[in-house]
Amino acid sequence: MKYRSLGTTNEKLPLIGQGTWTYGENQSEALEEIKALRYGIENGLTLIDTVILRH
């Protein structure tokens, strides 16, 4: 995994992350979403962008 510095800080972020914006909206897709997250993590994914929307 390649990393870049966050602005002028010493923090390093991976160049690739996974978004989960629509995860959980459709129960029939839950197993595929979990599979996708596991695949990413097993292959070095460390940046997972999550969001909680409240209506």
All heavy atoms as TSV, in Angstrom:
chain	resi	resn	atom	element	x	y	z
A	1	MET	N	N	0.856	-1.178	0.000
A	1	MET	CA	C	0.000	0.000	0.000
A	1	MET	C	C	0.894	1.231	0.000
A	1	MET	O	O	1.863	1.318	0.751
A	1	MET	CB	C	-0.891	-0.029	1.234
A	1	MET	CG	C	-1.855	1.108	1.339
A	1	MET	SD	S	-3.130	1.199	0.089
A	1	MET	CE	C	-4.076	-0.250	0.459
A	2	LYS	N	N	0.556	2.191	-0.816
A	2	LYS	CA	C	1.279	3.460	-0.843
A	2	LYS	C	C	0.582	4.449	0.081
A	2	LYS	O	O	-0.637	4.440	0.215
A	2	LYS	CB	C	1.323	4.012	-2.262
A	2	LYS	CG	C	2.143	3.162	-3.201
A	2	LYS	CD	C	2.197	3.779	-4.568
A	2	LYS	CE	C	3.019	2.893	-5.497
A	2	LYS	NZ	N	3.148	3.476	-6.819
A	3	TYR	N	N	1.395	5.303	0.716
A	3	TYR	CA	C	0.876	6.282	1.669
A	3	TYR	C	C	1.336	7.680	1.283
A	3	TYR	O	O	2.352	7.858	0.625
A	3	TYR	CB	C	1.387	5.956	3.084
A	3	TYR	CG	C	0.808	4.685	3.639
A	3	TYR	CD1	C	1.374	3.458	3.342
A	3	TYR	CD2	C	-0.300	4.720	4.450
A	3	TYR	CE1	C	0.845	2.280	3.845
A	3	TYR	CE2	C	-0.836	3.550	4.973
A	3	TYR	CZ	C	-0.265	2.337	4.664
A	3	TYR	OH	O	-0.791	1.186	5.151
A	4	ARG	N	N	0.588	8.649	1.745
A	4	ARG	CA	C	0.954	10.067	1.581
A	4	ARG	C	C	0.784	10.773	2.912
A	4	ARG	O	O	-0.049	10.402	3.728
A	4	ARG	CB	C	0.022	10.738	0.562
A	4	ARG	CG	C	0.298	10.348	-0.855
A	4	ARG	CD	C	0.470	11.597	-1.715
A	4	ARG	NE	N	0.905	11.200	-3.035
A	4	ARG	CZ	C	0.169	11.280	-4.120
A	4	ARG	NH1	N	-1.057	11.744	-4.060
A	4	ARG	NH2	N	0.658	10.902	-5.283
A	5	SER	N	N	1.553	11.842	3.093
A	5	SER	CA	C	1.424	12.652	4.302
A	5	SER	C	C	0.132	13.457	4.250
A	5	SER	O	O	-0.308	13.897	3.189
A	5	SER	CB	C	2.605	13.612	4.422
A	5	SER	OG	O	3.791	12.901	4.606
A	6	LEU	N	N	-0.451	13.654	5.421
A	6	LEU	CA	C	-1.655	14.464	5.549
A	6	LEU	C	C	-1.223	15.910	5.765
A	6	LEU	O	O	-0.753	16.273	6.848
A	6	LEU	CB	C	-2.510	13.976	6.713
A	6	LEU	CG	C	-3.769	14.779	7.021
A	6	LEU	CD1	C	-4.729	14.755	5.836
A	6	LEU	CD2	C	-4.444	14.232	8.264
A	7	GLY	N	N	-1.325	16.689	4.699
A	7	GLY	CA	C	-0.926	18.096	4.771
A	7	GLY	C	C	0.520	18.244	5.223
A	7	GLY	O	O	1.404	17.601	4.695
A	8	THR	N	N	0.720	19.077	6.230
A	8	THR	CA	C	2.070	19.303	6.736
A	8	THR	C	C	2.337	18.515	8.020
A	8	THR	O	O	3.304	18.775	8.712
A	8	THR	CB	C	2.302	20.806	6.994
A	8	THR	OG1	O	1.318	21.248	7.936
A	8	THR	CG2	C	2.213	21.601	5.710
A	9	THR	N	N	1.446	17.552	8.312
A	9	THR	CA	C	1.611	16.752	9.524
A	9	THR	C	C	2.478	15.534	9.225
A	9	THR	O	O	2.834	15.266	8.086
A	9	THR	CB	C	0.249	16.265	10.046
A	9	THR	OG1	O	-0.258	15.258	9.145
A	9	THR	CG2	C	-0.744	17.402	10.161
A	10	ASN	N	N	2.795	14.789	10.259
A	10	ASN	CA	C	3.528	13.533	10.101
A	10	ASN	C	C	2.599	12.349	9.916
A	10	ASN	O	O	3.048	11.205	9.851
A	10	ASN	CB	C	4.440	13.287	11.313
A	10	ASN	CG	C	5.619	14.237	11.323
A	10	ASN	OD1	O	6.094	14.646	10.265
A	10	ASN	ND2	N	6.084	14.591	12.500
A	11	GLU	N	N	1.289	12.608	9.871
A	11	GLU	CA	C	0.315	11.526	9.696
A	11	GLU	C	C	0.375	10.999	8.270
A	11	GLU	O	O	0.473	11.779	7.308
A	11	GLU	CB	C	-1.102	12.022	9.996
A	11	GLU	CG	C	-1.322	12.458	11.415
A	11	GLU	CD	C	-1.189	11.318	12.405
A	11	GLU	OE1	O	-1.614	10.194	12.105
A	11	GLU	OE2	O	-0.643	11.562	13.496
A	12	LYS	N	N	0.317	9.682	8.124
A	12	LYS	CA	C	0.334	9.036	6.816
A	12	LYS	C	C	-1.025	8.395	6.553
A	12	LYS	O	O	-1.573	7.719	7.432
A	12	LYS	CB	C	1.409	7.957	6.741
A	12	LYS	CG	C	2.804	8.472	6.985
A	12	LYS	CD	C	3.327	9.186	5.782
A	12	LYS	CE	C	4.789	9.562	5.992
A	12	LYS	NZ	N	5.252	10.506	5.055
A	13	LEU	N	N	-1.565	8.623	5.364
A	13	LEU	CA	C	-2.824	8.017	4.956
A	13	LEU	C	C	-2.605	7.192	3.699
A	13	LEU	O	O	-1.851	7.587	2.815
A	13	LEU	CB	C	-3.875	9.093	4.651
A	13	LEU	CG	C	-4.350	9.928	5.821
A	13	LEU	CD1	C	-5.318	11.000	5.326
A	13	LEU	CD2	C	-5.008	9.061	6.868
A	14	PRO	N	N	-3.295	6.051	3.602
A	14	PRO	CA	C	-3.161	5.252	2.390
A	14	PRO	C	C	-3.791	5.970	1.205
A	14	PRO	O	O	-4.737	6.736	1.358
A	14	PRO	CB	C	-3.907	3.958	2.721
A	14	PRO	CG	C	-4.780	4.277	3.861
A	14	PRO	CD	C	-4.177	5.434	4.580
A	15	LEU	N	N	-3.242	5.721	0.020
A	15	LEU	CA	C	-3.785	6.346	-1.187
A	15	LEU	C	C	-5.141	5.780	-1.566
A	15	LEU	O	O	-5.917	6.432	-2.257
A	15	LEU	CB	C	-2.820	6.165	-2.363
A	15	LEU	CG	C	-1.499	6.904	-2.252
A	15	LEU	CD1	C	-0.643	6.626	-3.484
A	15	LEU	CD2	C	-1.722	8.391	-2.094
A	16	ILE	N	N	-5.420	4.567	-1.118
A	16	ILE	CA	C	-6.682	3.911	-1.464
A	16	ILE	C	C	-7.472	3.638	-0.202
A	16	ILE	O	O	-6.943	3.131	0.788
A	16	ILE	CB	C	-6.428	2.588	-2.207
A	16	ILE	CG1	C	-5.700	2.858	-3.515
A	16	ILE	CG2	C	-7.734	1.845	-2.458
A	16	ILE	CD1	C	-5.265	1.617	-4.249
A	17	GLY	N	N	-8.740	3.969	-0.243
A	17	GLY	CA	C	-9.647	3.683	0.858
A	17	GLY	C	C	-10.930	3.101	0.301
A	17	GLY	O	O	-11.122	3.018	-0.908
A	18	GLN	N	N	-11.797	2.672	1.196
A	18	GLN	CA	C	-13.077	2.110	0.770
A	18	GLN	C	C	-14.198	2.890	1.428
A	18	GLN	O	O	-14.208	3.081	2.639
A	18	GLN	CB	C	-13.159	0.641	1.157
A	18	GLN	CG	C	-14.418	-0.026	0.662
A	18	GLN	CD	C	-14.348	-1.534	0.818
A	18	GLN	OE1	O	-13.381	-2.094	1.298
A	18	GLN	NE2	N	-15.389	-2.189	0.396
A	19	GLY	N	N	-15.140	3.332	0.611
A	19	GLY	CA	C	-16.303	4.044	1.115
A	19	GLY	C	C	-17.433	3.077	1.418
A	19	GLY	O	O	-17.565	2.043	0.774
A	20	THR	N	N	-18.239	3.424	2.403
A	20	THR	CA	C	-19.346	2.554	2.802
A	20	THR	C	C	-20.669	3.320	2.852
A	20	THR	O	O	-21.582	2.942	3.564
A	20	THR	CB	C	-19.072	1.927	4.182
A	20	THR	OG1	O	-18.964	2.982	5.154
A	20	THR	CG2	C	-17.809	1.091	4.177
A	21	TRP	N	N	-20.763	4.384	2.082
A	21	TRP	CA	C	-21.903	5.280	2.157
A	21	TRP	C	C	-23.242	4.559	2.030
A	21	TRP	O	O	-24.161	4.781	2.805
A	21	TRP	CB	C	-21.772	6.357	1.092
A	21	TRP	CG	C	-22.837	7.419	1.139
A	21	TRP	CD1	C	-23.730	7.645	2.144
A	21	TRP	CD2	C	-23.098	8.393	0.152
A	21	TRP	NE1	N	-24.520	8.707	1.847
A	21	TRP	CE2	C	-24.162	9.189	0.608
A	21	TRP	CE3	C	-22.545	8.676	-1.067
A	21	TRP	CZ2	C	-24.673	10.235	-0.120
A	21	TRP	CZ3	C	-23.073	9.737	-1.784
A	21	TRP	CH2	C	-24.114	10.505	-1.315
A	22	THR	N	N	-23.382	3.654	1.083
A	22	THR	CA	C	-24.673	2.990	0.862
A	22	THR	C	C	-24.750	1.626	1.544
A	22	THR	O	O	-25.763	0.941	1.414
A	22	THR	CB	C	-24.948	2.813	-0.647
A	22	THR	OG1	O	-23.911	2.007	-1.216
A	22	THR	CG2	C	-25.020	4.158	-1.352
A	23	TYR	N	N	-23.706	1.236	2.255
A	23	TYR	CA	C	-23.734	-0.059	2.943
A	23	TYR	C	C	-24.866	-0.070	3.962
A	23	TYR	O	O	-25.081	0.887	4.688
A	23	TYR	CB	C	-22.410	-0.328	3.649
A	23	TYR	CG	C	-21.307	-0.842	2.749
A	23	TYR	CD1	C	-21.232	-0.483	1.420
A	23	TYR	CD2	C	-20.338	-1.688	3.241
A	23	TYR	CE1	C	-20.218	-0.956	0.599
A	23	TYR	CE2	C	-19.319	-2.164	2.433
A	23	TYR	CZ	C	-19.264	-1.798	1.115
A	23	TYR	OH	O	-18.264	-2.270	0.304
A	24	GLY	N	N	-25.591	-1.166	4.003
A	24	GLY	CA	C	-26.670	-1.317	4.965
A	24	GLY	C	C	-28.023	-0.839	4.476
A	24	GLY	O	O	-29.027	-1.029	5.147
A	25	GLU	N	N	-28.073	-0.215	3.309
A	25	GLU	CA	C	-29.356	0.276	2.790
A	25	GLU	C	C	-30.228	-0.847	2.246
A	25	GLU	O	O	-31.441	-0.770	2.288
A	25	GLU	CB	C	-29.133	1.321	1.698
A	25	GLU	CG	C	-28.643	2.635	2.234
A	25	GLU	CD	C	-28.527	3.702	1.157
A	25	GLU	OE1	O	-28.865	3.439	-0.010
A	25	GLU	OE2	O	-28.070	4.803	1.507
A	26	ASN	N	N	-29.597	-1.884	1.699
A	26	ASN	CA	C	-30.335	-2.973	1.086
A	26	ASN	C	C	-29.893	-4.272	1.739
A	26	ASN	O	O	-28.786	-4.746	1.498
A	26	ASN	CB	C	-30.073	-2.991	-0.424
A	26	ASN	CG	C	-30.949	-3.976	-1.150
A	26	ASN	OD1	O	-31.468	-4.913	-0.560
A	26	ASN	ND2	N	-31.092	-3.770	-2.437
A	27	GLN	N	N	-30.755	-4.848	2.553
A	27	GLN	CA	C	-30.405	-6.053	3.305
A	27	GLN	C	C	-29.954	-7.199	2.402
A	27	GLN	O	O	-29.114	-7.993	2.781
A	27	GLN	CB	C	-31.594	-6.494	4.165
A	27	GLN	CG	C	-31.256	-7.574	5.160
A	27	GLN	CD	C	-30.208	-7.155	6.176
A	27	GLN	OE1	O	-30.119	-5.991	6.540
A	27	GLN	NE2	N	-29.400	-8.092	6.630
A	28	SER	N	N	-30.494	-7.258	1.193
A	28	SER	CA	C	-30.133	-8.357	0.291
A	28	SER	C	C	-28.682	-8.248	-0.200
A	28	SER	O	O	-28.150	-9.208	-0.756
A	28	SER	CB	C	-31.080	-8.405	-0.901
A	28	SER	OG	O	-30.918	-7.257	-1.712
A	29	GLU	N	N	-28.034	-7.104	0.005
A	29	GLU	CA	C	-26.649	-6.910	-0.420
A	29	GLU	C	C	-25.657	-7.028	0.737
A	29	GLU	O	O	-24.450	-6.904	0.542
A	29	GLU	CB	C	-26.493	-5.546	-1.083
A	29	GLU	CG	C	-27.295	-5.414	-2.366
A	29	GLU	CD	C	-27.212	-4.022	-2.971
A	29	GLU	OE1	O	-26.541	-3.148	-2.381
A	29	GLU	OE2	O	-27.816	-3.831	-4.020
A	30	ALA	N	N	-26.149	-7.302	1.933
A	30	ALA	CA	C	-25.301	-7.302	3.135
A	30	ALA	C	C	-24.131	-8.271	3.029
A	30	ALA	O	O	-22.997	-7.914	3.377
A	30	ALA	CB	C	-26.132	-7.608	4.376
A	31	LEU	N	N	-24.364	-9.480	2.561
A	31	LEU	CA	C	-23.275	-10.459	2.477
A	31	LEU	C	C	-22.196	-10.013	1.503
A	31	LEU	O	O	-21.007	-10.192	1.772
A	31	LEU	CB	C	-23.814	-11.834	2.093
A	31	LEU	CG	C	-24.657	-12.524	3.163
A	31	LEU	CD1	C	-25.186	-13.856	2.650
A	31	LEU	CD2	C	-23.873	-12.713	4.447
A	32	GLU	N	N	-22.589	-9.416	0.381
A	32	GLU	CA	C	-21.613	-8.923	-0.593
A	32	GLU	C	C	-20.823	-7.746	-0.036
A	32	GLU	O	O	-19.628	-7.604	-0.292
A	32	GLU	CB	C	-22.291	-8.539	-1.907
A	32	GLU	CG	C	-22.789	-9.730	-2.695
A	32	GLU	CD	C	-21.672	-10.682	-3.090
A	32	GLU	OE1	O	-20.607	-10.219	-3.558
A	32	GLU	OE2	O	-21.844	-11.895	-2.909
A	33	GLU	N	N	-21.476	-6.895	0.733
A	33	GLU	CA	C	-20.788	-5.749	1.337
A	33	GLU	C	C	-19.748	-6.224	2.352
A	33	GLU	O	O	-18.614	-5.722	2.378
A	33	GLU	CB	C	-21.812	-4.823	1.999
A	33	GLU	CG	C	-22.726	-4.163	0.990
A	33	GLU	CD	C	-23.943	-3.506	1.603
A	33	GLU	OE1	O	-24.220	-3.694	2.805
A	33	GLU	OE2	O	-24.633	-2.790	0.864
A	34	ILE	N	N	-20.118	-7.195	3.163
A	34	ILE	CA	C	-19.184	-7.755	4.140
A	34	ILE	C	C	-18.010	-8.413	3.426
A	34	ILE	O	O	-16.852	-8.259	3.818
A	34	ILE	CB	C	-19.905	-8.751	5.073
A	34	ILE	CG1	C	-20.890	-7.989	5.962
A	34	ILE	CG2	C	-18.906	-9.550	5.906
A	34	ILE	CD1	C	-21.869	-8.873	6.699
A	35	LYS	N	N	-18.320	-9.137	2.365
A	35	LYS	CA	C	-17.271	-9.794	1.582
A	35	LYS	C	C	-16.292	-8.767	1.010
A	35	LYS	O	O	-15.076	-8.974	1.031
A	35	LYS	CB	C	-17.936	-10.569	0.438
A	35	LYS	CG	C	-17.290	-11.851	0.071
A	35	LYS	CD	C	-18.264	-12.709	-0.701
A	35	LYS	CE	C	-17.771	-12.982	-2.090
A	35	LYS	NZ	N	-18.658	-13.844	-2.852
A	36	ALA	N	N	-16.812	-7.652	0.516
A	36	ALA	CA	C	-15.963	-6.607	-0.051
A	36	ALA	C	C	-15.053	-5.998	1.012
A	36	ALA	O	O	-13.864	-5.763	0.765
A	36	ALA	CB	C	-16.817	-5.527	-0.702
A	37	LEU	N	N	-15.595	-5.730	2.196
A	37	LEU	CA	C	-14.775	-5.183	3.285
A	37	LEU	C	C	-13.695	-6.174	3.709
A	37	LEU	O	O	-12.539	-5.797	3.892
A	37	LEU	CB	C	-15.648	-4.833	4.487
A	37	LEU	CG	C	-16.421	-3.524	4.384
A	37	LEU	CD1	C	-17.429	-3.418	5.512
A	37	LEU	CD2	C	-15.479	-2.344	4.398
A	38	ARG	N	N	-14.061	-7.417	3.866
A	38	ARG	CA	C	-13.075	-8.434	4.256
A	38	ARG	C	C	-11.973	-8.563	3.217
A	38	ARG	O	O	-10.796	-8.687	3.559
A	38	ARG	CB	C	-13.757	-9.777	4.473
A	38	ARG	CG	C	-14.538	-9.824	5.755
A	38	ARG	CD	C	-15.110	-11.177	6.002
A	38	ARG	NE	N	-15.775	-11.194	7.295
A	38	ARG	CZ	C	-16.694	-12.068	7.635
A	38	ARG	NH1	N	-17.059	-13.017	6.807
A	38	ARG	NH2	N	-17.246	-12.010	8.820
A	39	TYR	N	N	-12.343	-8.544	1.951
A	39	TYR	CA	C	-11.358	-8.636	0.880
A	39	TYR	C	C	-10.363	-7.476	0.982
A	39	TYR	O	O	-9.162	-7.667	0.889
A	39	TYR	CB	C	-12.040	-8.634	-0.483
A	39	TYR	CG	C	-11.068	-8.695	-1.629
A	39	TYR	CD1	C	-10.548	-9.915	-2.043
A	39	TYR	CD2	C	-10.655	-7.544	-2.285
A	39	TYR	CE1	C	-9.640	-9.977	-3.085
A	39	TYR	CE2	C	-9.748	-7.594	-3.330
A	39	TYR	CZ	C	-9.248	-8.825	-3.731
A	39	TYR	OH	O	-8.344	-8.884	-4.756
A	40	GLY	N	N	-10.889	-6.270	1.167
A	40	GLY	CA	C	-10.023	-5.103	1.285
A	40	GLY	C	C	-9.078	-5.213	2.465
A	40	GLY	O	O	-7.871	-4.977	2.339
A	41	ILE	N	N	-9.601	-5.588	3.618
A	41	ILE	CA	C	-8.785	-5.698	4.831
A	41	ILE	C	C	-7.721	-6.775	4.660
A	41	ILE	O	O	-6.566	-6.578	5.032
A	41	ILE	CB	C	-9.680	-5.968	6.057
A	41	ILE	CG1	C	-10.538	-4.721	6.341
A	41	ILE	CG2	C	-8.849	-6.358	7.278
A	41	ILE	CD1	C	-11.674	-4.954	7.300
A	42	GLU	N	N	-8.098	-7.898	4.086
A	42	GLU	CA	C	-7.135	-8.987	3.860
A	42	GLU	C	C	-6.020	-8.572	2.905
A	42	GLU	O	O	-4.939	-9.153	2.914
A	42	GLU	CB	C	-7.852	-10.216	3.308
A	42	GLU	CG	C	-8.720	-10.908	4.338
A	42	GLU	CD	C	-9.669	-11.929	3.736
A	42	GLU	OE1	O	-9.667	-12.126	2.501
A	42	GLU	OE2	O	-10.424	-12.532	4.513
A	43	ASN	N	N	-6.269	-7.549	2.100
A	43	ASN	CA	C	-5.281	-7.087	1.130
A	43	ASN	C	C	-4.655	-5.757	1.509
A	43	ASN	O	O	-4.141	-5.031	0.664
A	43	ASN	CB	C	-5.915	-7.021	-0.261
A	43	ASN	CG	C	-6.133	-8.407	-0.818
A	43	ASN	OD1	O	-5.206	-9.022	-1.308
A	43	ASN	ND2	N	-7.350	-8.911	-0.700
A	44	GLY	N	N	-4.700	-5.416	2.805
A	44	GLY	CA	C	-3.980	-4.260	3.308
A	44	GLY	C	C	-4.782	-2.985	3.472
A	44	GLY	O	O	-4.234	-1.949	3.831
A	45	LEU	N	N	-6.069	-3.025	3.239
A	45	LEU	CA	C	-6.906	-1.835	3.397
A	45	LEU	C	C	-6.923	-1.390	4.852
A	45	LEU	O	O	-7.152	-2.203	5.750
A	45	LEU	CB	C	-8.332	-2.145	2.947
A	45	LEU	CG	C	-9.346	-1.021	3.049
A	45	LEU	CD1	C	-9.059	0.017	1.980
A	45	LEU	CD2	C	-10.742	-1.555	2.888
A	46	THR	N	N	-6.635	-0.121	5.090
A	46	THR	CA	C	-6.679	0.415	6.453
A	46	THR	C	C	-7.549	1.659	6.555
A	46	THR	O	O	-7.852	2.113	7.653
A	46	THR	CB	C	-5.271	0.753	6.976
A	46	THR	OG1	O	-4.658	1.706	6.106
A	46	THR	CG2	C	-4.411	-0.496	7.084
A	47	LEU	N	N	-7.954	2.229	5.431
A	47	LEU	CA	C	-8.796	3.429	5.434
A	47	LEU	C	C	-10.196	3.041	4.978
A	47	LEU	O	O	-10.416	2.710	3.813
A	47	LEU	CB	C	-8.225	4.499	4.500
A	47	LEU	CG	C	-9.071	5.758	4.315
A	47	LEU	CD1	C	-9.270	6.475	5.642
A	47	LEU	CD2	C	-8.453	6.678	3.291
A	48	ILE	N	N	-11.127	3.036	5.921
A	48	ILE	CA	C	-12.522	2.732	5.612
A	48	ILE	C	C	-13.335	3.957	6.000
A	48	ILE	O	O	-13.395	4.339	7.162
A	48	ILE	CB	C	-13.010	1.481	6.366
A	48	ILE	CG1	C	-12.140	0.284	5.992
A	48	ILE	CG2	C	-14.477	1.217	6.062
A	48	ILE	CD1	C	-12.389	-0.954	6.815
A	49	ASP	N	N	-13.949	4.566	5.009
A	49	ASP	CA	C	-14.729	5.786	5.199
A	49	ASP	C	C	-16.164	5.397	5.522
A	49	ASP	O	O	-16.858	4.808	4.706
A	49	ASP	CB	C	-14.675	6.626	3.924
A	49	ASP	CG	C	-15.426	7.942	4.056
A	49	ASP	OD1	O	-15.827	8.288	5.176
A	49	ASP	OD2	O	-15.615	8.593	3.030
A	50	THR	N	N	-16.590	5.703	6.729
A	50	THR	CA	C	-17.951	5.399	7.149
A	50	THR	C	C	-18.702	6.687	7.401
A	50	THR	O	O	-18.124	7.729	7.702
A	50	THR	CB	C	-17.972	4.545	8.428
A	50	THR	OG1	O	-17.361	5.285	9.487
A	50	THR	CG2	C	-17.229	3.236	8.230
A	51	VAL	N	N	-20.002	6.619	7.294
A	51	VAL	CA	C	-20.845	7.786	7.528
A	51	VAL	C	C	-22.158	7.298	8.122
A	51	VAL	O	O	-22.634	6.203	7.792
A	51	VAL	CB	C	-21.097	8.597	6.240
A	51	VAL	CG1	C	-21.874	7.795	5.229
A	51	VAL	CG2	C	-21.797	9.897	6.537
A	52	ILE	N	N	-22.704	8.065	9.038
A	52	ILE	CA	C	-24.016	7.763	9.590
A	52	ILE	C	C	-24.931	8.910	9.222
A	52	ILE	O	O	-24.692	10.062	9.598
A	52	ILE	CB	C	-23.955	7.599	11.117
A	52	ILE	CG1	C	-23.047	6.434	11.490
A	52	ILE	CG2	C	-25.351	7.412	11.686
A	52	ILE	CD1	C	-22.810	6.282	12.985
A	53	LEU	N	N	-25.938	8.608	8.441
A	53	LEU	CA	C	-26.921	9.619	8.050
A	53	LEU	C	C	-28.151	9.499	8.917
A	53	LEU	O	O	-28.666	8.404	9.119
A	53	LEU	CB	C	-27.304	9.449	6.565
A	53	LEU	CG	C	-26.185	9.613	5.558
A	53	LEU	CD1	C	-26.709	9.346	4.161
A	53	LEU	CD2	C	-25.611	11.009	5.638
A	54	ARG	N	N	-28.603	10.582	9.421
A	54	ARG	CA	C	-29.840	10.585	10.217
A	54	ARG	C	C	-30.842	11.470	9.491
A	54	ARG	O	O	-30.545	12.604	9.140
A	54	ARG	CB	C	-29.559	11.098	11.613
A	54	ARG	CG	C	-28.574	10.213	12.329
A	54	ARG	CD	C	-28.330	10.698	13.735
A	54	ARG	NE	N	-27.147	10.044	14.264
A	54	ARG	CZ	C	-27.199	9.051	15.132
A	54	ARG	NH1	N	-28.339	8.635	15.580
A	54	ARG	NH2	N	-26.075	8.506	15.563
A	55	HIS	N	N	-31.977	10.916	9.299
A	55	HIS	CA	C	-33.033	11.664	8.570
A	55	HIS	C	C	-34.078	12.176	9.524
A	55	HIS	O	O	-34.386	11.662	10.522
A	55	HIS	CB	C	-33.703	10.754	7.546
A	55	HIS	CG	C	-32.741	10.239	6.529
A	55	HIS	ND1	N	-32.291	10.993	5.482
A	55	HIS	CD2	C	-32.118	9.046	6.413
A	55	HIS	CE1	C	-31.463	10.274	4.756
A	55	HIS	NE2	N	-31.338	9.076	5.313
